[in-house]
Amino acid sequence: MFCEIPKLLRCCICLPLRKGVLIFGYINIIISAFMVGVYSYSVHHEIGLKMVYHGTKSKLEDAVCVGIYCVEIVMNMLLVYGAHVRNLLFLKSFYFYAIATTLMTLILEIITLASSRYFGFMVMGEILAVYITGQCIHVYLIIVVRSLLIKLEMSDSHSYENQLQQIVSGELKVESNAVYPSTVVSNNDA
C-alpha cells in the first residue's frame, strides 16, 4: 500500500511555512527551558518526579531528564537558526532528530503500557490521550519541517513567495504539462 506524506503550503492554515516553523521552535525552546527548570529543582530538592516527554511518562532519574531536555533545547535552537537563515543542514538535522524522538517515545510508551498492571481503565485512557495529543503535535511539526525543507530545496535565491496569490486563488496553474508554483522570478537580468 502506497501512502504519500503530505506537503503543506502553509502552517496551521494561516501562517507561511517558515514563520510557522519559527513559532513552533520558539515555543518548544520555552517549554524545554521550563522543563529543565522543573527537573533541576527536582534534582536539587530530591523530589523524584516522573519524566514526561512528548506525552510519554517514564521512570528515569531526574538528572537524565535534565540532560534530555537540554538536548531538546539545543536541537530546537538549530531549528530556529536553520529557519532564520534558511540553512538546510540545520533543518535536516532537526528533522532526523524529531523522527528519532518520535520513534523513541513510541517505544517508551509501549514499554510503559505493557509494564503497567495496576492502572485502571480511566487512568490508562488519560495517559493515552496525553500521549496521542503530544505525538500528533510532534508529527505535525515533522511534516511542517519536511515541507519547508522541500520548499527550500526547490527554490533558488532569486525568487520570492507570492503569499497573496496563494490566499486568493488557492490553485496552481498548469500549462503544457508543467506546474508553476506560487513563486515569481525577479527580472534582474534586464
Secondary structure in CASP SS format (residue, H / E / C, confidence):
PFRMAT SS
TARGET T0000
AUTHOR 0000-0000-0000
METHOD secondary structure of the structure
MODEL  1
M C 1.00
F C 1.00
C C 1.00
E C 1.00
I C 1.00
P C 1.00
K C 1.00
L C 1.00
L C 1.00
R E 1.00
C E 1.00
C C 1.00
I C 1.00
C C 1.00
L E 1.00
P E 1.00
L H 1.00
R H 1.00
K H 1.00
G H 1.00
V H 1.00
L H 1.00
I H 1.00
F H 1.00
G H 1.00
Y H 1.00
I H 1.00
N H 1.00
I H 1.00
I H 1.00
I H 1.00
S H 1.00
A H 1.00
F H 1.00
M H 1.00
V H 1.00
G H 1.00
V H 1.00
Y H 1.00
S H 1.00
Y H 1.00
S H 1.00
V H 1.00
H H 1.00
H H 1.00
E C 1.00
I C 1.00
G C 1.00
L C 1.00
K C 1.00
M E 1.00
V E 1.00
Y E 1.00
H C 1.00
G C 1.00
T E 1.00
K E 1.00
S E 1.00
K C 1.00
L C 1.00
E C 1.00
D H 1.00
A H 1.00
V H 1.00
C H 1.00
V H 1.00
G H 1.00
I H 1.00
Y H 1.00
C H 1.00
V H 1.00
E H 1.00
I H 1.00
V H 1.00
M H 1.00
N H 1.00
M H 1.00
L H 1.00
L H 1.00
V H 1.00
Y H 1.00
G H 1.00
A H 1.00
H H 1.00
V H 1.00
R C 1.00
N C 1.00
L H 1.00
L H 1.00
F H 1.00
L H 1.00
K H 1.00
S H 1.00
F H 1.00
Y H 1.00
F H 1.00
Y H 1.00
A H 1.00
I H 1.00
A H 1.00
T H 1.00
T H 1.00
L H 1.00
M H 1.00
T H 1.00
L H 1.00
I H 1.00
L H 1.00
E H 1.00
I H 1.00
I H 1.00
T H 1.00
L H 1.00
A H 1.00
S H 1.00
S C 1.00
R C 1.00
Y C 1.00
F C 1.00
G C 1.00
F H 1.00
M H 1.00
V H 1.00
M H 1.00
G H 1.00
E H 1.00
I H 1.00
L H 1.00
A H 1.00
V H 1.00
Y H 1.00
I H 1.00
T H 1.00
G H 1.00
Q H 1.00
C H 1.00
I H 1.00
H H 1.00
V H 1.00
Y H 1.00
L H 1.00
I H 1.00
I H 1.00
V H 1.00
V H 1.00
R H 1.00
S H 1.00
L H 1.00
L H 1.00
I H 1.00
K H 1.00
L H 1.00
E H 1.00
M H 1.00
S C 1.00
D C 1.00
S C 1.00
H C 1.00
S E 1.00
Y E 1.00
E E 1.00
N C 1.00
Q H 1.00
L H 1.00
Q H 1.00
Q H 1.00
I H 1.00
V H 1.00
S C 1.00
G C 1.00
E C 1.00
L C 1.00
K E 1.00
V E 1.00
E E 1.00
S C 1.00
N C 1.00
A E 1.00
V E 1.00
Y E 1.00
P C 1.00
S C 1.00
T E 1.00
V E 1.00
V E 1.00
S C 1.00
N C 1.00
N C 1.00
D C 1.00
A C 1.00
END
